[in-house]
C-alpha cells in the first residue's frame, strides 16, 4: 500500500508501540490513541501523533482522512479477567463495539485486530490451526473471541475489510520498545528479572508434563516479526472478508529451555524453584502459521529463541539503567 494514515489504538503499549514504529518506518502517518491505563507515554514512537483518550470515544477522533485502524486497546491479564470479568467485557468488547461504530460513521473500512491464542482454550491438536474449536477458558479469551465474532458480522453486513491476528507468546524487543507490564506475567521478562537480580528465582509450574523435559512448551514469536505481519495484513485484507490468522513460529520451547537460554545469553545464574502445576496450563501450545504464510506472505525472520531473548535482555538492561538499577 502507498503512504497511508492509520489510527493505532493502544499504541502506547508493548505490541501497539512496535507496530506503530514499523508503520512510521514504512512511511505511513500514524496517530496513537491510548488512555495510558496500561501503556506508557514513552512507548509512543517518535513521529506519531498522540491522543490520550479511550477507545470508547474513538468517534471524537476518527474521520475520513484515515485509511485504516490497527486495534490493540485491550486488557490482557488472564488471571485478572477471572476475578474482574466485567472489566474485560466493558473495555474489550464494549470498546471495540464503539470503535466499529466510529469506523462505520467515518467511512474507515480497513481494520487489523489484535487477537489471541486464548480464543482456543485447551488445544485439541498440535499445532493449532484456525479451524480448530474455540473454547476459551477465561473471560479474557472469551472477550477476544466475542470481538472476532463481532468483526465477522461487521464485514458481512457492512463490507469491512478486516483481519484478526491470533498471537501466541510474543517476546523480544524492538529498540526502545519492550515489555513493561505491571505486574509482569510473561516468562521471558520474569526470567530476565532474575538475571538482573530483581527477583530471587523463577518458579517452574510443574515438571511432569508429557514433554521432553517435563515442563510446558510454548510457541514464542519475536515482536518485530509480529509487527511485520500487521503491515502485511493491512495490505492483504479485502472488503467483506474477515481473515483470521495464527501468528507463531510453528515450533515450541519449554520453560526450562527458556531458562537455560537466558542463562546462556546473559551469563547470569537463574535459580529456579519447582512449584505445583497451574490449573488450565496445557502441556503444549504451538501454532500453525500456514494461513499467515499463504495469505499474507509472512514468515518469521527471527525464529531463534536466543535472538528473542538477547533483544529482550538489551531492553531490560536499558530500562534498568534508566531507573538507576
Order of alpha helices (4+ residues) and beta strands (2+ residues): beta-alpha-beta-beta-beta-alpha-alpha-alpha-beta-alpha-beta-beta-alpha-beta-beta-beta-alpha-beta-beta-alpha-beta-beta-alpha
